[in-house]
Amino acid sequence: MIQTHNRLRLGPTSIVILLFAATLVSAAARLSDLLPVRDWWQVLTSPDLASYTQVLVHDSVLPRFVIALVAGGVLGLSGTIFQQVLRTPLADPSTLGVSAGAYLALAVAGLWVPALASSARELIALGGGLTAFALVFLIAWPHRLSPIALILAGLIITFVCGAISAAISLSYSMGMNGLFVWASGSLTQNDWSAVSRLAPYAALGCLGAALLTRPLGVLSLSDEGARSLGLSLSSVRLLSILLAVMLAAFTVSAVGVIGFVGFAAPFIARASGARRLPQRMIAGTVIGAVLLLAADEGLQQAARFMREIPAGAATGLLGAPLIAIFLGRLPVVETPALAAAEHRNHRPLLYLAATAVVLLALIWISLSLGPSLDGWTFASPSHLQSLLIWRLPRLAAAAAAGVLFAVSGTIIQRMTGNPMASPEIIGVSTGAALGILLLVLLAPAFTPLTQLGAAAAGAIVSLAAVLLMGRRSRYNPDHVLLFGIAINTAFAALIAVLLGTGLPKIFGVLQWMAGSTYSTTPMQAIIAVAVAIVVLMVAPFFSRWLDLLPLGTSSSKALGLNISVSRAALLLLSAIAAAAATLLIGPLSFVGLMAPHIARTLGFQRALPHMLAAAMAGAALTTLADFIGRVALFPNQLPVGIVATLIGGPYFLWLMRKQVH
């Protein structure tokens, strides 16, 4: 019976083969509805231009089929090369910021120099992708290009590029829907031009990868072993990275941003038994092509019943569960997390008081300073009273959101033992945003309490899924991050689907997701501050748990800690804090990742002072972001979430650069 069960068990290879076969059957059935089988060869070789159906199949259906195979294969190969060179299964064009950089460069060029964007799309995308990866490389270099440092820097670059893209979208709202669809990847074709542009580069990329196969294989050895064979490590790595960036950037220029394929394909290839590099490169390319083709075929079948959604969103929905299923089969090498500040603060009260003074100073400046007919002036006490009704509610909401994101981030980082974990990265904020978005689009009316409930439900589902999936690996930092990225990608894909519907409510939702506090009412501000105060009052009761959990399960149990109860309670508190913060300023903030690191840099190691310092740092960051967003482009304004990301991203990258191990 056991042997029969093992024979019937489907592995990754069987699942991929079945997926490809089902895709072909589905595509053939759909094509037969459009055209009789006897006309297929004629359509392929010499279509009848007088027949609308034959022209449609030849110039739209077939190019779409081919571009899905080519783009998916290219992304799978690019991800395989990245993972081999950087020696981490976490690497792919999206996690390293390459796709975001290429997309941002194309978006900027398309808006301001459209003629250049039309004639030199590939070069613009390549320049953006290379610039983004160069920044990632420079930041991670002091850390000896450790996997965690590389991926963390890549995610931050992606956040910053996303913030800039969101600002552009808000500034050019008339083209917002098209920009979102392209950002999510679109395989819709009107002719063979995209195929003719991408296919030659794909062929050259495969040839380059074949030539680099042996040198890349040597990179599996230690640096000393590779040098003993006469290999120039720097040259091989540089050429390989240039090739991987080129493949990813050219794909973005052809079909937009299609995430997760370059991340999922190499993983599934390794889970399928491909151990040697040539096997993984071939398998990764084939699996990438199958994944994207299957996702696109599913989209076209679903389009019979609903509006078609972008291909990039579908790959996220398809790839995330595949990673979750197959991750347990892979031997992920444990990598140490980025070291926190080594020194301990022996005067926590003094430092907390100094942080509070800085926060109060920022609040006073934000309330009283601003442009006027006489230039920049501080408002007089009488004038300030008339300004408070406009400035105080949005400032209070921003500061409360900073506190809540910081507390949530501190809990998540200490609970998982992973300094890269935060509400923004592991999908908690995205889950909350999805819950709110579904409520806005589906419910005819709602109250602040129902909004908080929807956001909390989404956040709890996301964080619980990450913790449950990470439990098997005992919360290995790489595993937690991978699961978080998978869930974040899936939820972000669902959000992209909803944003691409073009419904009238979407523009207001976009402003909220960018972190807008424009329309905050006094009552909303009071509720926000009250929630933040309650969370800060409750948090000290959990400080002992947060001090013990980083010691590990065995040590925590030996000290009398009930692991299940403590994790469940901390999960609930963190999810509610992240949900309330997301409800206030949207999911794009970065505060939950940055504020706990600032507190650690100041020397706060124990849980309670660490949480309080992080809360004040988070409030200071969002207060400053709200002030800058209000005055930087006066009379126009930028959302606090975008500004917080633009402030926090460069600072955090500088902090990483400074902390050399």
C-alpha positions as CSV (number, residue, x, y, z in Angstrom):
1,M,0.0,0.0,0.0
2,I,2.8,2.4,0.8
3,Q,4.6,1.7,-2.5
4,T,1.3,2.3,-4.4
5,H,0.8,5.5,-2.6
6,N,4.3,6.7,-3.5
7,R,3.8,5.8,-7.1
8,L,0.6,7.8,-7.3
9,R,2.0,10.8,-5.6
10,L,2.5,13.7,-8.1
11,G,5.8,15.6,-7.9
12,P,6.6,19.0,-9.3
13,T,7.6,17.6,-12.7
14,S,4.3,15.7,-13.1
15,I,2.4,18.8,-12.1
16,V,4.2,21.0,-14.6
17,I,3.7,18.5,-17.4
18,L,0.0,18.2,-16.5
19,L,-0.3,22.0,-16.4
20,F,1.2,22.3,-19.8
21,A,-1.0,19.6,-21.3
22,A,-4.1,21.2,-19.8
23,T,-3.0,24.5,-21.2
24,L,-2.6,23.1,-24.7
25,V,-6.0,21.4,-24.5
26,S,-7.7,24.6,-23.3
27,A,-6.0,26.7,-26.0
28,A,-6.9,24.2,-28.7
29,A,-10.5,24.1,-27.6
30,R,-10.7,27.9,-27.5
31,L,-9.1,28.2,-30.9
32,S,-11.5,25.6,-32.4
33,D,-14.4,27.8,-31.2
34,L,-13.0,30.6,-33.4
35,L,-11.8,28.6,-36.3
36,P,-12.3,25.1,-37.8
37,V,-9.3,22.8,-37.3
38,R,-9.0,22.4,-41.1
39,D,-8.1,26.2,-41.4
40,W,-5.4,26.3,-38.7
41,W,-2.5,25.7,-41.1
42,Q,-3.7,28.3,-43.5
43,V,-4.0,30.9,-40.7
44,L,-0.5,30.1,-39.7
45,T,1.1,30.3,-43.1
46,S,-1.1,32.6,-45.3
47,P,-4.2,34.0,-43.6
48,D,-7.1,35.2,-45.6
49,L,-7.1,39.0,-45.1
50,A,-10.8,39.1,-46.1
51,S,-11.7,36.9,-43.1
52,Y,-11.9,38.8,-39.8
53,T,-11.6,35.6,-37.8
54,Q,-8.4,34.5,-39.6
55,V,-6.8,37.9,-39.2
56,L,-7.8,37.9,-35.5
57,V,-6.2,34.6,-34.9
58,H,-3.1,35.3,-36.9
59,D,-2.4,38.9,-35.5
60,S,-3.7,38.5,-31.9
61,V,-4.2,34.9,-30.7
62,L,-1.0,33.4,-32.1
63,P,1.3,36.3,-31.2
64,R,-0.1,36.2,-27.7
65,F,0.6,32.5,-27.4
66,V,4.2,32.9,-28.6
67,I,4.9,36.0,-26.5
68,A,3.8,34.2,-23.4
69,L,6.2,31.3,-24.1
70,V,9.1,33.6,-24.9
71,A,8.6,36.1,-22.0
72,G,8.1,33.3,-19.5
73,G,11.1,31.4,-20.7
74,V,13.3,34.5,-20.6
75,L,12.2,35.4,-17.1
76,G,12.8,31.8,-15.9
77,L,16.3,31.9,-17.3
78,S,17.0,35.3,-15.8
79,G,15.9,34.2,-12.4
80,T,18.0,31.0,-12.6
81,I,21.1,33.1,-13.5
82,F,20.5,35.6,-10.7
83,Q,20.1,32.8,-8.2
84,Q,23.3,31.0,-9.3
85,V,25.4,34.2,-9.3
86,L,24.2,35.5,-6.0
87,R,24.0,32.1,-4.4
88,T,20.5,32.6,-3.0
89,P,17.1,31.1,-3.9
90,L,15.6,34.5,-3.0
91,A,16.9,36.3,-6.1
92,D,14.9,37.2,-9.1
93,P,14.3,40.3,-11.2
94,S,11.5,41.5,-9.0
95,T,13.1,41.0,-5.6
96,L,16.3,42.6,-6.8
97,G,14.6,45.8,-8.0
98,V,15.4,45.2,-11.7
99,S,11.9,45.0,-13.0
100,A,10.8,48.0,-10.9
101,G,13.7,50.1,-12.2
102,A,13.1,49.1,-15.8
103,Y,9.4,49.9,-15.5
104,L,10.0,53.3,-13.8
105,A,12.4,54.3,-16.5
106,L,9.9,53.3,-19.2
107,A,7.1,55.1,-17.4
108,V,9.1,58.3,-17.0
109,A,10.3,58.2,-20.6
110,G,6.8,57.5,-21.9
111,L,5.3,60.5,-20.1
112,W,8.0,63.1,-20.8
113,V,9.9,61.9,-23.9
114,P,7.5,59.6,-25.7
115,A,9.4,59.7,-29.0
116,L,12.5,58.3,-27.3
117,A,10.4,55.8,-25.4
118,S,8.9,54.5,-28.6
119,S,12.2,54.2,-30.5
120,A,14.5,53.0,-27.8
121,R,12.3,51.0,-25.4
122,E,14.8,48.3,-24.8
123,L,17.7,50.6,-24.1
124,I,15.6,52.7,-21.7
125,A,14.5,49.6,-19.8
126,L,18.0,48.2,-19.7
127,G,19.3,51.5,-18.3
128,G,16.6,51.5,-15.6
129,G,17.2,47.9,-14.7
130,L,20.9,48.3,-14.5
131,T,20.7,51.5,-12.4
132,A,18.4,49.8,-9.9
133,F,20.6,46.7,-9.6
134,A,23.7,48.9,-9.4
135,L,22.2,50.6,-6.4
136,V,21.3,47.2,-4.8
137,F,24.9,46.0,-5.5
138,L,26.5,49.1,-3.9
139,I,24.4,48.8,-0.8
140,A,25.0,45.1,-0.3
141,W,28.7,45.2,-1.1
142,P,29.8,46.1,2.5
143,H,27.9,43.1,3.6
144,R,29.9,40.8,1.2
145,L,26.9,40.5,-1.0
146,S,25.1,38.3,1.6
147,P,21.7,37.0,0.3
148,I,19.7,38.8,3.0
149,A,21.5,42.1,2.3
150,L,20.9,41.8,-1.5
151,I,17.2,41.0,-1.2
152,L,16.6,43.6,1.5
153,A,18.2,46.3,-0.7
154,G,16.3,45.1,-3.7
155,L,13.0,45.2,-1.9
156,I,13.7,48.7,-0.7
157,I,14.6,49.9,-4.2
158,T,11.4,48.3,-5.4
159,F,9.5,50.2,-2.7
160,V,11.1,53.5,-3.7
161,C,10.5,52.9,-7.4
162,G,6.9,52.0,-6.6
163,A,6.4,55.2,-4.6
164,I,7.8,57.3,-7.5
165,S,5.5,55.4,-10.0
166,A,2.5,56.0,-7.7
167,A,3.3,59.8,-7.6
168,I,3.5,59.8,-11.4
169,S,0.2,58.0,-11.6
170,L,-1.5,60.5,-9.3
171,S,0.0,63.4,-11.3
172,Y,-1.2,62.0,-14.6
173,S,-4.5,60.5,-13.5
174,M,-6.0,60.5,-17.0
175,G,-3.6,57.7,-18.0
176,M,-3.7,56.0,-14.7
177,N,-5.7,52.9,-15.8
178,G,-3.4,52.2,-18.7
179,L,-0.3,52.6,-16.5
180,F,-1.7,50.2,-13.9
181,V,-2.5,47.6,-16.6
182,W,1.0,47.8,-18.1
183,A,2.6,47.8,-14.7
184,S,0.8,44.5,-14.0
185,G,2.0,43.0,-17.3
186,S,-0.2,42.7,-20.4
187,L,0.2,40.0,-23.0
188,T,-2.5,41.3,-25.3
189,Q,-1.1,41.6,-28.8
190,N,-2.3,43.3,-32.0
191,D,0.5,42.1,-34.3
192,W,3.8,40.3,-34.2
193,S,5.9,43.4,-33.3
194,A,6.5,42.5,-29.6
195,V,7.5,38.9,-30.6
196,S,9.8,40.2,-33.2
197,R,11.4,42.6,-30.7
198,L,11.8,40.1,-27.8
199,A,12.6,36.9,-29.7
200,P,16.0,37.9,-31.0
201,Y,17.1,39.1,-27.6
202,A,15.8,35.9,-26.1
203,A,17.9,33.9,-28.6
204,L,21.0,35.9,-27.8
205,G,20.3,35.5,-24.1
206,C,20.1,31.7,-24.4
207,L,23.3,31.7,-26.4
208,G,25.0,33.8,-23.8
209,A,23.8,31.6,-21.0
210,A,25.0,28.5,-22.8
211,L,28.5,30.1,-23.2
212,L,28.5,31.0,-19.5
213,T,27.2,27.6,-18.2
214,R,30.6,26.2,-17.3
215,P,32.0,29.4,-15.6
216,L,28.6,29.8,-13.8
217,G,28.8,26.2,-12.6
218,V,32.2,26.8,-11.0
219,L,30.6,29.6,-8.9
220,S,28.9,26.8,-6.9
221,L,32.4,26.3,-5.4
222,S,33.9,28.6,-2.8
223,D,35.7,31.7,-4.1
224,E,39.0,30.1,-3.3
225,G,38.1,27.0,-5.2
226,A,37.0,28.9,-8.2
227,R,40.1,31.0,-8.3
228,S,42.3,27.9,-8.1
229,L,40.8,26.8,-11.4
230,G,41.9,30.0,-13.0
231,L,38.5,31.6,-13.1
232,S,38.1,35.4,-13.0
233,L,35.2,35.6,-10.6
234,S,34.5,39.3,-11.1
235,S,34.3,39.0,-14.9
236,V,32.0,36.0,-14.7
237,R,29.7,37.6,-12.2
238,L,29.6,40.9,-14.1
239,L,28.8,39.3,-17.4
240,S,26.2,37.0,-15.9
241,I,24.5,39.8,-14.1
242,L,24.5,42.0,-17.2
243,L,22.9,39.1,-19.1
244,A,20.2,38.5,-16.4
245,V,19.4,42.2,-16.2
246,M,19.2,42.5,-19.9
247,L,16.8,39.6,-20.2
248,A,14.5,41.0,-17.5
249,A,14.6,44.5,-18.8
250,F,13.8,43.6,-22.4
251,T,10.9,41.5,-21.2
252,V,9.6,44.5,-19.2
253,S,9.9,46.7,-22.4
254,A,7.9,44.2,-24.4
255,V,5.1,43.1,-22.0
256,G,5.4,45.2,-18.9
257,V,6.1,43.9,-15.4
258,I,5.4,40.3,-14.9
259,G,6.6,39.3,-11.5
260,F,7.2,36.0,-9.8
261,V,7.9,33.9,-12.9
262,G,11.7,34.4,-12.5
263,F,11.2,33.6,-8.8
264,A,9.0,30.5,-9.1
265,A,10.5,28.8,-12.1
266,P,14.0,28.1,-10.7
267,F,12.4,26.9,-7.4
268,I,10.2,24.5,-9.1
269,A,13.1,23.3,-11.3
270,R,15.1,22.5,-8.2
271,A,12.1,20.8,-6.6
272,S,11.7,18.7,-9.7
273,G,15.2,17.2,-9.2
274,A,17.3,19.5,-11.4
275,R,20.5,19.7,-9.4
276,R,23.2,20.6,-12.0
277,L,23.3,24.1,-13.4
278,P,22.7,23.1,-17.1
279,Q,19.7,21.1,-16.0
280,R,18.4,24.0,-13.9
281,M,18.8,26.5,-16.6
282,I,16.9,24.4,-19.1
283,A,14.2,23.4,-16.6
284,G,13.9,27.0,-15.3
285,T,13.4,28.3,-18.9
286,V,10.8,25.6,-19.8
287,I,8.9,26.0,-16.5
288,G,8.9,29.8,-16.8
289,A,7.4,29.5,-20.2
290,V,4.8,27.0,-19.0
291,L,3.8,29.1,-16.0
292,L,3.2,32.2,-18.0
293,L,1.4,30.4,-20.8
294,A,-0.9,28.6,-18.3
295,A,-1.6,31.8,-16.4
296,D,-2.5,33.6,-19.6
297,E,-4.7,30.8,-20.9
298,G,-6.5,30.9,-17.6
299,L,-7.0,34.6,-18.0
300,Q,-8.5,34.2,-21.5
301,Q,-10.9,31.5,-20.3
302,A,-11.9,33.6,-17.4
303,A,-12.5,36.6,-19.7
304,R,-15.6,34.8,-21.0
305,F,-17.3,35.6,-17.7
306,M,-15.5,38.7,-16.4
307,R,-13.3,41.5,-17.5
308,E,-9.8,40.4,-18.4
309,I,-7.1,41.0,-15.8
310,P,-3.4,41.6,-16.4
311,A,-1.1,38.7,-16.9
312,G,1.3,39.8,-14.2
313,A,-1.4,39.6,-11.6
314,A,-2.3,36.1,-12.7
315,T,1.3,34.9,-12.4
316,G,1.3,36.1,-8.8
317,L,-1.9,34.2,-8.1
318,L,-0.5,31.1,-9.7
319,G,3.1,31.3,-8.5
320,A,2.5,32.1,-4.9
321,P,0.8,28.8,-4.0
322,L,3.3,26.8,-6.1
323,I,6.2,28.3,-4.0
324,A,4.3,27.5,-0.8
325,I,3.7,23.9,-1.9
326,F,7.3,23.2,-3.1
327,L,9.3,25.2,-0.6
328,G,9.3,22.4,2.0
329,R,11.1,20.1,-0.5
330,L,14.1,22.4,-1.0
331,P,17.2,22.5,1.2
332,V,17.3,26.3,1.9
333,V,20.7,27.3,3.3
334,E,20.3,29.2,6.5
335,T,21.7,32.7,6.3
336,P,22.2,35.0,9.3
337,A,20.0,38.0,9.5
338,L,21.5,41.4,9.4
339,A,23.1,42.2,12.6
340,A,21.4,44.7,14.9
341,A,23.2,47.4,16.7
342,E,25.9,45.8,18.9
343,H,25.8,48.4,21.7
344,R,23.2,48.5,24.4
345,N,21.7,51.7,25.5
346,H,22.5,52.2,29.2
347,R,20.3,55.3,29.5
348,P,17.1,54.3,27.8
349,L,15.0,57.0,29.6
350,L,17.3,59.8,28.4
351,Y,17.3,58.6,24.8
352,L,13.5,58.1,24.9
353,A,13.1,61.6,26.2
354,A,15.4,63.0,23.5
355,T,13.4,61.1,20.9
356,A,10.2,62.6,22.3
357,V,11.6,66.1,22.1
358,V,12.5,65.6,18.5
359,L,9.0,64.3,17.8
360,L,7.3,67.3,19.5
361,A,9.6,69.7,17.6
362,L,8.5,68.1,14.3
363,I,4.9,68.3,15.3
364,W,5.2,72.0,16.2
365,I,7.0,72.8,12.9
366,S,4.4,70.8,10.9
367,L,1.5,72.7,12.5
368,S,3.0,76.2,12.4
369,L,5.4,76.5,9.5
370,G,4.2,76.9,5.9
371,P,4.3,79.1,2.8
372,S,2.3,82.3,2.7
373,L,2.1,85.6,0.7
374,D,5.2,86.8,2.7
375,G,7.2,83.6,2.1
376,W,7.9,80.9,4.6
377,T,6.7,81.9,8.1
378,F,5.7,80.5,11.4
379,A,2.0,81.1,12.2
380,S,1.2,83.4,15.1
381,P,-0.8,81.9,18.0
382,S,-4.1,83.5,16.7
383,H,-3.5,82.4,13.1
384,L,-2.5,78.9,14.3
385,Q,-5.9,78.4,15.8
386,S,-7.5,78.9,12.4
387,L,-5.0,76.5,10.8
388,L,-5.4,73.7,13.3
389,I,-8.8,72.6,11.9
390,W,-7.0,71.8,8.6
391,R,-3.6,70.7,9.7
392,L,-4.2,68.9,13.0
393,P,-6.5,66.0,11.9
394,R,-4.2,64.9,9.0
395,L,-1.1,65.3,11.2
396,A,-2.7,63.3,14.0
397,A,-3.7,60.5,11.6
398,A,-0.2,60.4,10.1
399,A,1.5,60.3,13.5
400,A,-0.9,57.6,14.7
401,A,-0.3,55.5,11.6
402,G,3.5,55.8,12.2
403,V,3.1,54.6,15.8
404,L,0.9,51.6,14.7
405,F,3.1,50.5,11.8
406,A,6.2,50.8,14.0
407,V,4.6,48.7,16.8
408,S,3.4,46.1,14.3
409,G,6.9,45.9,12.6
410,T,8.6,45.6,16.0
411,I,6.4,42.7,17.0
412,I,6.8,40.9,13.7
413,Q,10.6,41.3,13.7
414,R,11.0,40.0,17.2
415,M,8.4,37.2,16.8
416,T,10.0,35.8,13.7
417,G,13.6,36.7,14.6
418,N,13.9,38.3,11.1
419,P,14.9,42.0,10.8
420,M,13.7,42.0,7.2
421,A,10.2,41.1,8.3
422,S,7.7,43.9,8.5
423,P,4.0,44.5,7.7
424,E,4.9,45.9,4.2
425,I,7.2,43.1,3.1
426,I,5.5,39.9,4.4
427,G,2.1,40.9,3.1
428,V,0.3,42.1,6.3
429,S,-0.3,45.6,5.0
430,T,-1.2,44.3,1.6
431,G,-3.7,41.9,3.2
432,A,-5.2,44.7,5.1
433,A,-5.4,46.8,1.9
434,L,-7.1,44.0,0.1
435,G,-9.7,43.7,2.8
436,I,-10.5,47.4,2.7
437,L,-10.5,47.4,-1.1
438,L,-13.0,44.5,-1.3
439,L,-15.2,46.3,1.2
440,V,-15.1,49.6,-0.7
441,L,-15.9,47.9,-4.0
442,L,-18.6,45.4,-2.8
443,A,-20.4,47.2,0.1
444,P,-22.8,50.0,-0.8
445,A,-22.0,51.7,2.5
446,F,-19.7,51.1,5.5
447,T,-18.6,52.6,8.8
448,P,-15.1,53.2,10.2
449,L,-15.6,50.2,12.4
450,T,-16.5,47.9,9.4
451,Q,-13.4,49.3,7.6
452,L,-11.2,48.4,10.5
453,G,-12.8,45.0,10.7
454,A,-12.2,44.3,7.0
455,A,-8.6,45.5,7.2
456,A,-7.9,43.5,10.4
457,A,-9.4,40.4,8.8
458,G,-7.1,40.7,5.7
459,A,-4.1,41.4,7.9
460,I,-4.8,38.5,10.2
461,V,-5.2,36.1,7.3
462,S,-1.9,37.2,5.8
463,L,0.2,37.1,9.0
464,A,-1.3,33.8,10.1
465,A,-0.5,32.3,6.7
466,V,3.1,33.4,6.9
467,L,3.5,32.1,10.5
468,L,1.8,28.8,9.8
469,M,3.9,28.1,6.7
470,G,7.1,29.2,8.5
471,R,6.4,27.0,11.4
472,R,7.6,23.8,9.6
473,S,11.1,25.4,9.1
474,R,11.2,26.7,12.7
475,Y,10.9,30.3,11.3
476,N,14.0,30.1,9.2
477,P,14.6,33.7,8.1
478,D,14.8,32.8,4.4
479,H,11.6,30.7,4.7
480,V,9.7,33.4,6.5
481,L,10.7,35.9,3.9
482,L,9.9,33.6,1.0
483,F,6.5,32.8,2.3
484,G,5.9,36.5,3.0
485,I,6.9,37.5,-0.5
486,A,4.7,34.8,-1.9
487,I,1.6,36.0,0.0
488,N,2.4,39.6,-0.6
489,T,2.7,38.9,-4.3
490,A,-0.6,37.0,-4.3
491,F,-2.5,39.8,-2.5
492,A,-0.8,42.5,-4.6
493,A,-2.0,40.6,-7.7
494,L,-5.6,40.6,-6.4
495,I,-5.3,44.3,-5.7
496,A,-4.0,44.9,-9.2
497,V,-6.9,43.0,-10.6
498,L,-9.4,45.1,-8.7
499,L,-7.6,48.4,-9.6
500,G,-7.7,47.4,-13.2
501,T,-11.4,47.1,-13.3
502,G,-11.8,50.8,-14.1
503,L,-14.7,51.3,-11.7
504,P,-15.5,55.0,-10.7
505,K,-14.4,54.3,-7.1
506,I,-10.9,53.4,-8.2
507,F,-9.2,56.8,-8.3
508,G,-10.2,57.6,-4.7
509,V,-8.9,54.1,-3.7
510,L,-5.6,54.9,-5.5
511,Q,-5.2,58.1,-3.5
512,W,-5.8,56.2,-0.3
513,M,-3.4,53.4,-1.2
514,A,-0.7,56.0,-1.9
515,G,-1.1,57.2,1.7
516,S,-3.3,60.3,1.3
517,T,-4.5,62.1,4.4
518,Y,-6.2,64.9,2.6
519,S,-9.7,64.1,3.7
520,T,-9.1,63.1,7.3
521,T,-11.9,64.4,9.5
522,P,-11.5,65.4,13.2
523,M,-13.5,62.4,14.2
524,Q,-11.3,60.0,12.2
525,A,-8.2,61.7,13.7
526,I,-9.6,61.2,17.2
527,I,-10.3,57.5,16.5
528,A,-6.8,57.0,15.0
529,V,-5.1,58.6,18.1
530,A,-7.3,56.6,20.4
531,V,-6.4,53.3,18.6
532,A,-2.7,54.2,18.8
533,I,-2.9,55.0,22.5
534,V,-4.8,51.7,23.2
535,V,-2.1,49.7,21.3
536,L,0.7,51.4,23.2
537,M,-1.1,50.8,26.5
538,V,-1.6,47.1,25.7
539,A,1.9,46.5,24.3
540,P,3.8,46.5,27.6
541,F,1.8,43.4,28.7
542,F,3.5,41.5,25.8
543,S,7.0,42.7,26.3
544,R,8.2,39.6,28.3
545,W,7.0,37.4,25.4
546,L,8.8,39.5,22.9
547,D,12.0,39.3,25.0
548,L,11.8,35.5,25.2
549,L,10.6,34.5,21.7
550,P,13.8,35.5,19.9
551,L,15.6,33.0,22.2
552,G,14.0,30.1,20.3
553,T,11.2,27.7,21.0
554,S,13.1,25.4,23.4
555,S,14.5,28.2,25.5
556,S,11.1,30.0,25.6
557,K,9.3,26.9,26.8
558,A,12.0,26.2,29.4
559,L,11.3,29.7,30.8
560,G,7.6,28.9,31.1
561,L,6.3,30.6,27.9
562,N,3.2,29.1,26.2
563,I,4.3,29.4,22.6
564,S,1.0,28.9,21.0
565,V,-0.9,31.4,23.2
566,S,1.8,34.0,23.0
567,R,2.1,33.8,19.2
568,A,-1.6,34.0,18.7
569,A,-1.9,37.0,20.9
570,L,1.0,38.8,19.3
571,L,-0.4,38.0,15.9
572,L,-3.7,39.5,16.8
573,L,-2.1,42.7,18.2
574,S,0.3,43.1,15.3
575,A,-2.5,42.5,12.7
576,I,-4.8,45.0,14.4
577,A,-2.1,47.7,14.5
578,A,-1.1,47.2,10.9
579,A,-4.8,47.1,9.8
580,A,-5.5,50.4,11.6
581,A,-2.4,52.0,10.1
582,T,-3.2,50.8,6.6
583,L,-6.7,52.2,7.0
584,L,-5.2,55.6,7.8
585,I,-2.4,56.0,5.2
586,G,-2.6,53.0,3.0
587,P,-0.1,50.1,2.7
588,L,2.7,52.1,1.0
589,S,4.6,53.5,4.0
590,F,7.8,51.6,4.8
591,V,7.6,52.7,8.4
592,G,7.1,49.2,9.8
593,L,10.4,48.2,8.5
594,M,12.4,51.3,9.2
595,A,11.3,52.4,12.7
596,P,12.4,49.2,14.5
597,H,15.8,49.5,12.9
598,I,16.2,53.1,14.0
599,A,15.4,52.1,17.5
600,R,17.9,49.3,17.5
601,T,20.5,51.7,16.0
602,L,20.0,53.9,19.1
603,G,20.8,50.9,21.3
604,F,17.3,49.8,22.4
605,Q,17.6,46.0,22.8
606,R,14.9,45.1,25.3
607,A,11.4,44.7,23.9
608,L,9.6,47.4,25.8
609,P,12.0,50.3,25.2
610,H,12.6,49.0,21.7
611,M,8.9,49.2,21.0
612,L,8.4,52.6,22.5
613,A,11.4,54.1,20.7
614,A,10.2,52.6,17.4
615,A,6.8,54.0,18.0
616,M,8.2,57.5,18.4
617,A,10.5,57.1,15.4
618,G,7.6,55.9,13.3
619,A,5.5,58.9,14.4
620,A,8.4,61.3,13.7
621,L,8.8,59.8,10.2
622,T,5.2,60.1,9.2
623,T,4.9,63.6,10.7
624,L,7.9,64.7,8.7
625,A,6.4,63.0,5.6
626,D,3.1,64.7,6.1
627,F,4.8,68.1,6.4
628,I,6.9,67.6,3.3
629,G,4.0,66.2,1.3
630,R,2.0,69.4,2.2
631,V,4.6,72.0,1.3
632,A,7.1,70.5,-1.2
633,L,4.9,71.0,-4.3
634,F,2.6,73.7,-2.8
635,P,-0.3,74.2,-3.7
636,N,-0.2,70.6,-4.9
637,Q,0.3,67.9,-2.3
638,L,1.9,64.5,-2.1
639,P,0.4,61.6,0.0
640,V,2.2,60.9,3.2
641,G,2.7,57.2,2.2
642,I,4.7,58.1,-0.9
643,V,6.8,60.7,0.9
644,A,7.5,58.3,3.8
645,T,8.7,55.7,1.4
646,L,10.9,58.2,-0.4
647,I,12.4,59.3,3.0
648,G,12.6,55.9,4.6
649,G,14.0,54.1,1.6
650,P,17.2,56.1,1.1
651,Y,17.8,56.3,4.8
652,F,17.4,52.6,5.3
653,L,19.8,51.9,2.4
654,W,22.3,54.3,3.9
655,L,21.9,52.5,7.2
656,M,22.6,49.2,5.6
657,R,25.6,50.7,3.9
658,K,26.9,52.0,7.2
659,Q,26.5,48.7,9.1
660,V,29.4,46.7,7.7
661,H,29.8,43.2,9.1
